[in-house]
Amino acid sequence: MVEQIFGLFPVEQFVGSYGYWAVFVIVGLESAGLPLPGEITLVTAAIIASATPAMDIRWVIAVAAAGAVLGDNIGYWVGREFGFRLLVRHGARIGIGERQIKLGQFLFLKHGGKVVFFGRMVAVLRVLAALLAGVNRLPWPHFLVCNIGGGVLWATIYGGGAYLFGRQVQEIAGPAGFAALFAGVVLMIVSIRYIRGHQRLLEDAAERALPGPLVDGGIEHFGR
């Protein structure tokens, strides 16, 4: 039996009962920031498509990609509308002042598209990338292009792989997921250590790139 959603019922049963809607909703909610098993749901639906005519793999991939894109856009909107103001108001309580906020804007100005595109493949970033892109005001057209590219690639690789190799993929999906999670955590730790070690230099570079007082939408205001 595959992993369960919050331990209440198996993903396999949920997908079997609600079909494409299950894939769309679970992937979409995970992409919007909720801790749901979107990847497992996609793999399960693809395995069902490979074993029975109940589901078509083309539609499985399509609805998973659509759910990923829609969910990420919801996360982006939440971050864009509320994230910056919350950071300005409460960020100092957790050590995030104006210079740190501007540093985040600067890093997204330089690498935001990469974070959105490749973040779809990593468990930690898959939930957070769109929210962070919104907080740091990555321009929406650029976000959308990277978001669609990452979502389609992710759905095709995982859905197509599960369809072609069946339950063999399920056997490695768990370890692969943990490996991706571990890699994401290591990357995050290394990035944090690097930023802390070079924080003053990076903050000075951010100030040069985004001069003046802190601006909501600094990337859009200064970078375009």
CYANA upper distance limits for C-alpha pairs under 8 A (distance plus 0.5 A):
  1 MET  CA     10 PRO  CA      7.56
  1 MET  CA     12 GLU  CA      7.96
  2 VAL  CA     10 PRO  CA      6.93
  2 VAL  CA     11 VAL  CA      6.92
  2 VAL  CA     12 GLU  CA      6.98
  2 VAL  CA     40 ILE  CA      8.36
  2 VAL  CA     44 THR  CA      8.36
  3 GLU  CA     10 PRO  CA      6.71
  3 GLU  CA     11 VAL  CA      6.79
  3 GLU  CA     37 PRO  CA      8.50
  3 GLU  CA     40 ILE  CA      7.83
  4 GLN  CA      8 LEU  CA      7.06
  4 GLN  CA      9 PHE  CA      6.04
  4 GLN  CA     10 PRO  CA      4.78
  4 GLN  CA     11 VAL  CA      5.92
  5 ILE  CA      9 PHE  CA      6.56
  5 ILE  CA     10 PRO  CA      6.87
  5 ILE  CA     11 VAL  CA      6.78
  5 ILE  CA     36 LEU  CA      7.33
  5 ILE  CA     37 PRO  CA      7.43
  6 PHE  CA     36 LEU  CA      8.50
  9 PHE  CA     13 GLN  CA      7.62
  9 PHE  CA     14 PHE  CA      7.73
 10 PRO  CA     14 PHE  CA      6.89
 11 VAL  CA     15 VAL  CA      6.55
 11 VAL  CA     40 ILE  CA      8.22
 11 VAL  CA     41 THR  CA      6.74
 11 VAL  CA     44 THR  CA      7.94
 12 GLU  CA     16 GLY  CA      6.48
 12 GLU  CA     41 THR  CA      8.15
 12 GLU  CA     44 THR  CA      6.71
 12 GLU  CA     45 ALA  CA      8.25
 13 GLN  CA     17 SER  CA      6.60
 14 PHE  CA     18 TYR  CA      6.61
 14 PHE  CA     19 GLY  CA      8.25
 14 PHE  CA     22 ALA  CA      7.20
 15 VAL  CA     19 GLY  CA      5.36
 15 VAL  CA     20 TYR  CA      7.86
 15 VAL  CA     22 ALA  CA      5.89
 15 VAL  CA     23 VAL  CA      7.43
 15 VAL  CA     41 THR  CA      7.77
 15 VAL  CA     44 THR  CA      8.04
 15 VAL  CA     45 ALA  CA      6.94
 18 TYR  CA     22 ALA  CA      5.81
 19 GLY  CA     23 VAL  CA      7.43
 19 GLY  CA     45 ALA  CA      8.10
 19 GLY  CA     55 MET  CA      7.71
 20 TYR  CA     24 PHE  CA      6.69
 20 TYR  CA     55 MET  CA      8.29
 20 TYR  CA     59 TRP  CA      7.97
 20 TYR  CA     60 VAL  CA      6.90
 20 TYR  CA     63 VAL  CA      7.14
 21 TRP  CA     25 VAL  CA      6.44
 21 TRP  CA     63 VAL  CA      8.49
 22 ALA  CA     26 ILE  CA      6.46
 22 ALA  CA     41 THR  CA      8.35
 23 VAL  CA     27 VAL  CA      6.38
 23 VAL  CA     38 GLY  CA      7.92
 23 VAL  CA     41 THR  CA      6.54
 23 VAL  CA     42 LEU  CA      6.65
 23 VAL  CA     45 ALA  CA      7.75
 23 VAL  CA     60 VAL  CA      7.84
 23 VAL  CA     63 VAL  CA      7.27
 23 VAL  CA     64 ALA  CA      6.42
 23 VAL  CA     67 GLY  CA      8.12
 24 PHE  CA     28 GLY  CA      6.33
 24 PHE  CA     63 VAL  CA      5.86
 24 PHE  CA     64 ALA  CA      5.98
 24 PHE  CA     66 ALA  CA      7.55
 24 PHE  CA     67 GLY  CA      5.15
 24 PHE  CA     68 ALA  CA      8.36
 25 VAL  CA     29 LEU  CA      6.50
 25 VAL  CA     67 GLY  CA      7.05
 26 ILE  CA     30 GLU  CA      6.61
 26 ILE  CA     36 LEU  CA      6.98
 26 ILE  CA     37 PRO  CA      7.60
 26 ILE  CA     38 GLY  CA      5.99
 26 ILE  CA     41 THR  CA      7.78
 26 ILE  CA     67 GLY  CA      8.38
 27 VAL  CA     31 SER  CA      6.61
 27 VAL  CA     36 LEU  CA      8.14
 27 VAL  CA     37 PRO  CA      8.01
 27 VAL  CA     38 GLY  CA      4.78
 27 VAL  CA     39 GLU  CA      7.77
 27 VAL  CA     41 THR  CA      8.01
 27 VAL  CA     42 LEU  CA      8.21
 27 VAL  CA     64 ALA  CA      6.78
 27 VAL  CA     67 GLY  CA      5.97
 27 VAL  CA     68 ALA  CA      6.25
 27 VAL  CA     71 GLY  CA      7.96
 28 GLY  CA     32 ALA  CA      6.69
 28 GLY  CA     38 GLY  CA      8.32
 28 GLY  CA     64 ALA  CA      8.41
 28 GLY  CA     66 ALA  CA      8.42
 28 GLY  CA     67 GLY  CA      4.68
 28 GLY  CA     68 ALA  CA      5.62
 28 GLY  CA     69 VAL  CA      7.99
 28 GLY  CA     70 LEU  CA      6.75
 28 GLY  CA     71 GLY  CA      4.68
 28 GLY  CA     72 ASP  CA      7.90
 29 LEU  CA     33 GLY  CA      7.03
 29 LEU  CA     34 LEU  CA      6.17
 29 LEU  CA     36 LEU  CA      7.57
 29 LEU  CA     67 GLY  CA      8.47
 29 LEU  CA     71 GLY  CA      6.37
 30 GLU  CA     34 LEU  CA      5.15
 30 GLU  CA     35 PRO  CA      6.24
 30 GLU  CA     36 LEU  CA      5.58
 30 GLU  CA     37 PRO  CA      7.56
 30 GLU  CA     38 GLY  CA      6.45
 30 GLU  CA     71 GLY  CA      7.67
 30 GLU  CA    127 VAL  CA      6.87
 31 SER  CA     67 GLY  CA      8.28
 31 SER  CA     68 ALA  CA      6.12
 31 SER  CA     69 VAL  CA      8.31
 31 SER  CA     70 LEU  CA      8.50
 31 SER  CA     71 GLY  CA      5.15
 31 SER  CA     72 ASP  CA      5.53
 31 SER  CA     75 GLY  CA      7.66
 31 SER  CA    126 ARG  CA      6.94
 31 SER  CA    127 VAL  CA      5.92
 31 SER  CA    130 ALA  CA      8.37
 32 ALA  CA     71 GLY  CA      4.85
 32 ALA  CA     72 ASP  CA      5.76
 32 ALA  CA     73 ASN  CA      7.93
 32 ALA  CA     74 ILE  CA      6.17
 32 ALA  CA     75 GLY  CA      4.99
 32 ALA  CA    127 VAL  CA      7.28
 32 ALA  CA    130 ALA  CA      8.23
 32 ALA  CA    131 LEU  CA      8.36
 33 GLY  CA     75 GLY  CA      6.93
 33 GLY  CA    127 VAL  CA      5.32
 33 GLY  CA    128 LEU  CA      7.01
 33 GLY  CA    131 LEU  CA      8.18
 34 LEU  CA    127 VAL  CA      7.69
 35 PRO  CA    127 VAL  CA      8.14
 37 PRO  CA     41 THR  CA      6.67
 38 GLY  CA     42 LEU  CA      6.76
 39 GLU  CA     43 VAL  CA      6.78
 39 GLU  CA    158 TYR  CA      8.18
 40 ILE  CA     44 THR  CA      6.51
 40 ILE  CA    173 ALA  CA      8.28
 41 THR  CA     45 ALA  CA      6.65
 42 LEU  CA     46 ALA  CA      6.70
 42 LEU  CA     60 VAL  CA      7.83
 42 LEU  CA     61 ILE  CA      8.36
 42 LEU  CA     64 ALA  CA      7.17
 42 LEU  CA    155 ALA  CA      8.02
 42 LEU  CA    158 TYR  CA      7.74
 42 LEU  CA    159 GLY  CA      6.53
 43 VAL  CA     47 ILE  CA      6.71
 43 VAL  CA    158 TYR  CA      6.86
 43 VAL  CA    159 GLY  CA      6.17
 43 VAL  CA    162 ALA  CA      6.06
 43 VAL  CA    163 TYR  CA      8.43
 43 VAL  CA    169 VAL  CA      8.33
 43 VAL  CA    170 GLN  CA      7.59
 44 THR  CA     48 ILE  CA      6.79
 44 THR  CA    162 ALA  CA      8.32
 44 THR  CA    170 GLN  CA      8.40
 45 ALA  CA     49 ALA  CA      6.69
 45 ALA  CA     55 MET  CA      8.00
 45 ALA  CA     60 VAL  CA      7.16
 45 ALA  CA    159 GLY  CA      8.41
 46 ALA  CA     50 SER  CA      6.76
 46 ALA  CA     57 ILE  CA      6.44
 46 ALA  CA     60 VAL  CA      7.05
 46 ALA  CA    159 GLY  CA      5.87
 46 ALA  CA    160 GLY  CA      7.69
 46 ALA  CA    162 ALA  CA      6.07
 46 ALA  CA    163 TYR  CA      5.42
 46 ALA  CA    166 GLY  CA      8.32
 47 ILE  CA     51 ALA  CA      6.82
 47 ILE  CA    162 ALA  CA      6.20
 47 ILE  CA    163 TYR  CA      5.84
 47 ILE  CA    166 GLY  CA      5.70
 47 ILE  CA    167 ARG  CA      7.18
 48 ILE  CA     52 THR  CA      6.37
 48 ILE  CA     54 ALA  CA      7.92
 48 ILE  CA     55 MET  CA      7.22
 49 ALA  CA     53 PRO  CA      6.81
 49 ALA  CA     54 ALA  CA      7.06
 49 ALA  CA     55 MET  CA      5.15
 49 ALA  CA     56 ASP  CA      5.96
 49 ALA  CA     57 ILE  CA      6.05
 49 ALA  CA     60 VAL  CA      8.50
 49 ALA  CA    163 TYR  CA      7.25
 50 SER  CA     57 ILE  CA      7.93
 50 SER  CA    163 TYR  CA      5.61
 50 SER  CA    164 LEU  CA      7.76
 50 SER  CA    166 GLY  CA      7.23
 55 MET  CA     59 TRP  CA      8.07
 55 MET  CA     60 VAL  CA      7.76
 56 ASP  CA     60 VAL  CA      6.78
 57 ILE  CA     61 ILE  CA      6.64
 57 ILE  CA    159 GLY  CA      7.92
 57 ILE  CA    160 GLY  CA      8.00
 57 ILE  CA    163 TYR  CA      7.53
 58 ARG  CA     62 ALA  CA      6.63
 59 TRP  CA     63 VAL  CA      6.44
 60 VAL  CA     64 ALA  CA      6.58
 60 VAL  CA    159 GLY  CA      7.76
 61 ILE  CA     65 ALA  CA      6.59
 61 ILE  CA    152 VAL  CA      8.33
 61 ILE  CA    155 ALA  CA      5.83
 61 ILE  CA    156 THR  CA      6.46
 61 ILE  CA    159 GLY  CA      6.39
 61 ILE  CA    160 GLY  CA      8.09
 62 ALA  CA     66 ALA  CA      6.60
 62 ALA  CA    152 VAL  CA      8.38
 62 ALA  CA    155 ALA  CA      8.17
 63 VAL  CA     67 GLY  CA      6.41
 64 ALA  CA     68 ALA  CA      6.60
 64 ALA  CA    155 ALA  CA      6.45
 65 ALA  CA     69 VAL  CA      6.69
 65 ALA  CA    148 ILE  CA      8.19
 65 ALA  CA    151 GLY  CA      5.57
 65 ALA  CA    152 VAL  CA      5.60
 65 ALA  CA    154 TRP  CA      8.15
 65 ALA  CA    155 ALA  CA      6.03
 66 ALA  CA     70 LEU  CA      6.56
 66 ALA  CA    151 GLY  CA      8.24
 67 GLY  CA     71 GLY  CA      6.35
 68 ALA  CA     72 ASP  CA      6.48
 68 ALA  CA    151 GLY  CA      6.23
 69 VAL  CA     73 ASN  CA      6.69
 69 VAL  CA    147 ASN  CA      6.78
 69 VAL  CA    148 ILE  CA      6.48
 69 VAL  CA    151 GLY  CA      6.68
 70 LEU  CA     74 ILE  CA      6.87
 71 GLY  CA     75 GLY  CA      6.81
 72 ASP  CA     76 TYR  CA      6.51
 72 ASP  CA    130 ALA  CA      5.77
 72 ASP  CA    131 LEU  CA      8.17
 72 ASP  CA    147 ASN  CA      7.93
 73 ASN  CA     77 TRP  CA      6.58
 73 ASN  CA    130 ALA  CA      7.43
 73 ASN  CA    144 LEU  CA      8.35
 74 ILE  CA     78 VAL  CA      6.74
 75 GLY  CA     79 GLY  CA      6.71
 75 GLY  CA    130 ALA  CA      5.92
 75 GLY  CA    131 LEU  CA      5.27
 75 GLY  CA    134 GLY  CA      7.89
 76 TYR  CA     80 ARG  CA      6.49
 76 TYR  CA    130 ALA  CA      5.24
 76 TYR  CA    131 LEU  CA      5.24
 76 TYR  CA    132 LEU  CA      7.78
 76 TYR  CA    133 ALA  CA      6.63
 76 TYR  CA    134 GLY  CA      4.77
 76 TYR  CA    135 VAL  CA      8.01
 77 TRP  CA     81 GLU  CA      6.42
 77 TRP  CA    131 LEU  CA      8.09
 77 TRP  CA    134 GLY  CA      6.55
 78 VAL  CA     82 PHE  CA      6.38
 78 VAL  CA     83 GLY  CA      7.46
 78 VAL  CA    131 LEU  CA      7.27
 78 VAL  CA    134 GLY  CA      7.54
 79 GLY  CA     83 GLY  CA      4.94
 79 GLY  CA     84 PHE  CA      7.73
 79 GLY  CA    130 ALA  CA      8.29
 79 GLY  CA    131 LEU  CA      5.25
 79 GLY  CA    132 LEU  CA      6.92
 79 GLY  CA    133 ALA  CA      7.79
 79 GLY  CA    134 GLY  CA      4.85
 79 GLY  CA    135 VAL  CA      4.91
 79 GLY  CA    136 ASN  CA      8.50
 80 ARG  CA     84 PHE  CA      7.38
 80 ARG  CA    131 LEU  CA      8.15
 80 ARG  CA    133 ALA  CA      8.26
 80 ARG  CA    134 GLY  CA      4.51
 80 ARG  CA    135 VAL  CA      5.28
 80 ARG  CA    136 ASN  CA      7.80
 80 ARG  CA    137 ARG  CA      6.64
 81 GLU  CA    134 GLY  CA      8.21
 81 GLU  CA    135 VAL  CA      8.27
 82 PHE  CA     86 LEU  CA      6.75
 82 PHE  CA    135 VAL  CA      8.12
 83 GLY  CA     87 LEU  CA      6.71
 83 GLY  CA    134 GLY  CA      8.00
 83 GLY  CA    135 VAL  CA      5.41
 84 PHE  CA     88 VAL  CA      6.70
 84 PHE  CA    135 VAL  CA      5.86
 84 PHE  CA    136 ASN  CA      7.86
 84 PHE  CA    216 ASP  CA      7.11
 85 ARG  CA     89 ARG  CA      6.54
 85 ARG  CA    216 ASP  CA      8.50
 86 LEU  CA     90 HIS  CA      6.25
 86 LEU  CA     91 GLY  CA      7.53
 87 LEU  CA     91 GLY  CA      4.82
 87 LEU  CA     92 ALA  CA      8.30
 87 LEU  CA     96 ILE  CA      7.88
 87 LEU  CA    101 ILE  CA      8.19
 88 VAL  CA     92 ALA  CA      8.12
 88 VAL  CA     97 GLY  CA      7.88
 88 VAL  CA     98 GLU  CA      7.79
 90 HIS  CA     94 ILE  CA      8.12
 91 GLY  CA     95 GLY  CA      6.84
 91 GLY  CA     96 ILE  CA      5.14
 91 GLY  CA     97 GLY  CA      6.58
 92 ALA  CA     96 ILE  CA      5.41
 92 ALA  CA     97 GLY  CA      5.60
 96 ILE  CA    100 GLN  CA      5.96
 96 ILE  CA    101 ILE  CA      7.05
 97 GLY  CA    101 ILE  CA      6.74
 98 GLU  CA    102 LYS  CA      6.64
 98 GLU  CA    214 LEU  CA      7.09
 99 ARG  CA    103 LEU  CA      6.57
 99 ARG  CA    203 GLU  CA      6.81
 99 ARG  CA    207 GLU  CA      8.49
100 GLN  CA    104 GLY  CA      6.80
100 GLN  CA    203 GLU  CA      7.70
101 ILE  CA    105 GLN  CA      6.94
102 LYS  CA    106 PHE  CA      6.64
102 LYS  CA    203 GLU  CA      8.02
102 LYS  CA    206 ALA  CA      6.85
102 LYS  CA    207 GLU  CA      7.85
102 LYS  CA    210 LEU  CA      7.94
102 LYS  CA    214 LEU  CA      7.23
102 LYS  CA    218 GLY  CA      8.18
103 LEU  CA    107 LEU  CA      6.69
103 LEU  CA    202 LEU  CA      7.40
103 LEU  CA    203 GLU  CA      6.02
103 LEU  CA    206 ALA  CA      5.92
103 LEU  CA    207 GLU  CA      8.47
104 GLY  CA    108 PHE  CA      6.74
104 GLY  CA    136 ASN  CA      7.19
105 GLN  CA    109 LEU  CA      6.53
105 GLN  CA    136 ASN  CA      5.55
105 GLN  CA    137 ARG  CA      8.02
105 GLN  CA    206 ALA  CA      8.37
105 GLN  CA    218 GLY  CA      6.99
105 GLN  CA    219 ILE  CA      6.59
106 PHE  CA    110 LYS  CA      6.88
106 PHE  CA    206 ALA  CA      5.72
106 PHE  CA    209 ALA  CA      7.62
106 PHE  CA    210 LEU  CA      7.81
106 PHE  CA    219 ILE  CA      7.78
107 LEU  CA    111 HIS  CA      6.40
107 LEU  CA    112 GLY  CA      7.49
108 PHE  CA    112 GLY  CA      4.47
108 PHE  CA    113 GLY  CA      8.17
108 PHE  CA    133 ALA  CA      7.72
108 PHE  CA    136 ASN  CA      7.10
108 PHE  CA    138 LEU  CA      7.20
108 PHE  CA    219 ILE  CA      8.29
109 LEU  CA    138 LEU  CA      7.47
109 LEU  CA    219 ILE  CA      6.37
109 LEU  CA    223 GLY  CA      7.37
111 HIS  CA    115 VAL  CA      6.95
112 GLY  CA    116 VAL  CA      6.86
112 GLY  CA    133 ALA  CA      7.29
112 GLY  CA    138 LEU  CA      7.12
112 GLY  CA    143 PHE  CA      8.50
113 GLY  CA    117 PHE  CA      6.63
113 GLY  CA    142 HIS  CA      7.45
113 GLY  CA    143 PHE  CA      6.91
113 GLY  CA    146 CYS  CA      6.36
114 LYS  CA    118 PHE  CA      6.33
114 LYS  CA    119 GLY  CA      8.15
114 LYS  CA    146 CYS  CA      8.11
115 VAL  CA    119 GLY  CA      5.76
115 VAL  CA    125 LEU  CA      8.36
115 VAL  CA    129 ALA  CA      6.96
116 VAL  CA    120 ARG  CA      7.27
116 VAL  CA    129 ALA  CA      6.07
116 VAL  CA    130 ALA  CA      7.04
116 VAL  CA    133 ALA  CA      7.92
116 VAL  CA    143 PHE  CA      7.52
116 VAL  CA    146 CYS  CA      6.60
116 VAL  CA    147 ASN  CA      6.50
116 VAL  CA    150 GLY  CA      7.86
117 PHE  CA    146 CYS  CA      5.51
117 PHE  CA    147 ASN  CA      6.32
117 PHE  CA    149 GLY  CA      7.15
117 PHE  CA    150 GLY  CA      5.05
117 PHE  CA    151 GLY  CA      8.35
118 PHE  CA    122 VAL  CA      7.73
118 PHE  CA    150 GLY  CA      7.03
119 GLY  CA    123 ALA  CA      8.28
119 GLY  CA    124 VAL  CA      8.35
119 GLY  CA    125 LEU  CA      5.18
119 GLY  CA    126 ARG  CA      5.67
119 GLY  CA    129 ALA  CA      6.62
119 GLY  CA    150 GLY  CA      8.41
120 ARG  CA    125 LEU  CA      7.17
120 ARG  CA    126 ARG  CA      5.09
120 ARG  CA    129 ALA  CA      8.42
120 ARG  CA    150 GLY  CA      6.31
120 ARG  CA    151 GLY  CA      7.06
120 ARG  CA    154 TRP  CA      7.19
121 MET  CA    125 LEU  CA      8.37
121 MET  CA    126 ARG  CA      7.21
121 MET  CA    150 GLY  CA      8.28
121 MET  CA    154 TRP  CA      6.91
121 MET  CA    180 ALA  CA      8.29
122 VAL  CA    126 ARG  CA      6.23
122 VAL  CA    180 ALA  CA      5.98
122 VAL  CA    181 LEU  CA      6.81
122 VAL  CA    183 ALA  CA      8.49
122 VAL  CA    184 GLY  CA      6.62
123 ALA  CA    127 VAL  CA      7.48
123 ALA  CA    177 GLY  CA      7.57
123 ALA  CA    180 ALA  CA      6.87
123 ALA  CA    181 LEU  CA      5.77
123 ALA  CA    184 GLY  CA      7.69
124 VAL  CA    128 LEU  CA      7.15
124 VAL  CA    181 LEU  CA      6.71
124 VAL  CA    184 GLY  CA      6.74
124 VAL  CA    185 VAL  CA      7.93
125 LEU  CA    129 ALA  CA      5.58
125 LEU  CA    184 GLY  CA      7.79
126 ARG  CA    130 ALA  CA      8.32
127 VAL  CA    131 LEU  CA      8.36
128 LEU  CA    132 LEU  CA      6.63
129 ALA  CA    133 ALA  CA      6.57
130 ALA  CA    134 GLY  CA      6.76
131 LEU  CA    135 VAL  CA      6.76
132 LEU  CA    136 ASN  CA      6.58
133 ALA  CA    137 ARG  CA      6.44
133 ALA  CA    138 LEU  CA      5.77
133 ALA  CA    143 PHE  CA      7.96
134 GLY  CA    138 LEU  CA      6.75
136 ASN  CA    217 GLY  CA      7.30
136 ASN  CA    218 GLY  CA      8.04
136 ASN  CA    219 ILE  CA      7.53
137 ARG  CA    216 ASP  CA      8.45
137 ARG  CA    217 GLY  CA      5.61
137 ARG  CA    218 GLY  CA      7.56
137 ARG  CA    219 ILE  CA      6.44
137 ARG  CA    220 GLU  CA      7.08
138 LEU  CA    142 HIS  CA      7.67
138 LEU  CA    143 PHE  CA      6.80
138 LEU  CA    219 ILE  CA      6.80
138 LEU  CA    220 GLU  CA      7.57
139 PRO  CA    143 PHE  CA      6.63
139 PRO  CA    219 ILE  CA      7.92
139 PRO  CA    220 GLU  CA      6.65
140 TRP  CA    144 LEU  CA      6.37
141 PRO  CA    145 VAL  CA      6.80
142 HIS  CA    146 CYS  CA      6.90
143 PHE  CA    147 ASN  CA      6.29
144 LEU  CA    148 ILE  CA      6.44
145 VAL  CA    149 GLY  CA      6.69
146 CYS  CA    150 GLY  CA      6.55
147 ASN  CA    151 GLY  CA      6.47
148 ILE  CA    152 VAL  CA      6.49
149 GLY  CA    153 LEU  CA      6.62
150 GLY  CA    154 TRP  CA      6.48
151 GLY  CA    155 ALA  CA      6.62
152 VAL  CA    156 THR  CA      6.52
153 LEU  CA    157 ILE  CA      6.55
154 TRP  CA    158 TYR  CA      6.59
154 TRP  CA    159 GLY  CA      8.49
155 ALA  CA    159 GLY  CA      5.89
155 ALA  CA    160 GLY  CA      8.07
156 THR  CA    160 GLY  CA      5.71
156 THR  CA    161 GLY  CA      8.20
157 ILE  CA    161 GLY  CA      6.20
158 TYR  CA    162 ALA  CA      6.57
159 GLY  CA    163 TYR  CA      6.64
160 GLY  CA    164 LEU  CA      6.64
161 GLY  CA    165 PHE  CA      6.49
161 GLY  CA    166 GLY  CA      8.25
161 GLY  CA    169 VAL  CA      7.45
162 ALA  CA    166 GLY  CA      5.48
162 ALA  CA    167 ARG  CA      7.53
162 ALA  CA    168 GLN  CA      8.28
162 ALA  CA    169 VAL  CA      5.89
162 ALA  CA    170 GLN  CA      7.82
165 PHE  CA    169 VAL  CA      6.50
166 GLY  CA    170 GLN  CA      7.78
167 ARG  CA    171 GLU  CA      6.87
168 GLN  CA    172 ILE  CA      7.26
169 VAL  CA    173 ALA  CA      6.22
170 GLN  CA    174 GLY  CA      7.57
171 GLU  CA    175 PRO  CA      8.41
172 ILE  CA    176 ALA  CA      6.31
173 ALA  CA    177 GLY  CA      6.29
174 GLY  CA    178 PHE  CA      6.73
175 PRO  CA    179 ALA  CA      6.50
176 ALA  CA    180 ALA  CA      6.58
177 GLY  CA    181 LEU  CA      6.56
178 PHE  CA    182 PHE  CA      6.45
179 ALA  CA    183 ALA  CA      6.51
180 ALA  CA    184 GLY  CA      6.49
181 LEU  CA    185 VAL  CA      6.68
182 PHE  CA    186 VAL  CA      6.62
183 ALA  CA    187 LEU  CA      6.48
184 GLY  CA    188 MET  CA      6.56
185 VAL  CA    189 ILE  CA      6.65
186 VAL  CA    190 VAL  CA      6.57
187 LEU  CA    191 SER  CA      6.46
188 MET  CA    192 ILE  CA      6.56
189 ILE  CA    193 ARG  CA      6.61
190 VAL  CA    194 TYR  CA      6.57
191 SER  CA    195 ILE  CA      6.53
192 ILE  CA    196 ARG  CA      6.53
193 ARG  CA    197 GLY  CA      6.49
194 TYR  CA    198 HIS  CA      6.62
194 TYR  CA    199 GLN  CA      8.40
195 ILE  CA    199 GLN  CA      5.57
195 ILE  CA    202 LEU  CA      7.86
198 HIS  CA    202 LEU  CA      6.55
199 GLN  CA    203 GLU  CA      6.38
200 ARG  CA    204 ASP  CA      6.58
201 LEU  CA    205 ALA  CA      6.71
202 LEU  CA    206 ALA  CA      6.57
203 GLU  CA    207 GLU  CA      6.65
204 ASP  CA    208 ARG  CA      6.82
205 ALA  CA    209 ALA  CA      6.69
206 ALA  CA    210 LEU  CA      6.30
206 ALA  CA    211 PRO  CA      8.36
207 GLU  CA    211 PRO  CA      5.56
207 GLU  CA    212 GLY  CA      7.99
209 ALA  CA    222 PHE  CA      8.04
209 ALA  CA    223 GLY  CA      8.40
210 LEU  CA    218 GLY  CA      7.31
210 LEU  CA    219 ILE  CA      8.37
210 LEU  CA    222 PHE  CA      6.41
210 LEU  CA    223 GLY  CA      8.27
214 LEU  CA    218 GLY  CA      7.76
215 VAL  CA    221 HIS  CA      8.18
217 GLY  CA    221 HIS  CA      6.44
218 GLY  CA    222 PHE  CA      6.27
218 GLY  CA    223 GLY  CA      7.88
219 ILE  CA    223 GLY  CA      5.39
219 ILE  CA    224 ARG  CA      7.63
220 GLU  CA    224 ARG  CA      6.08
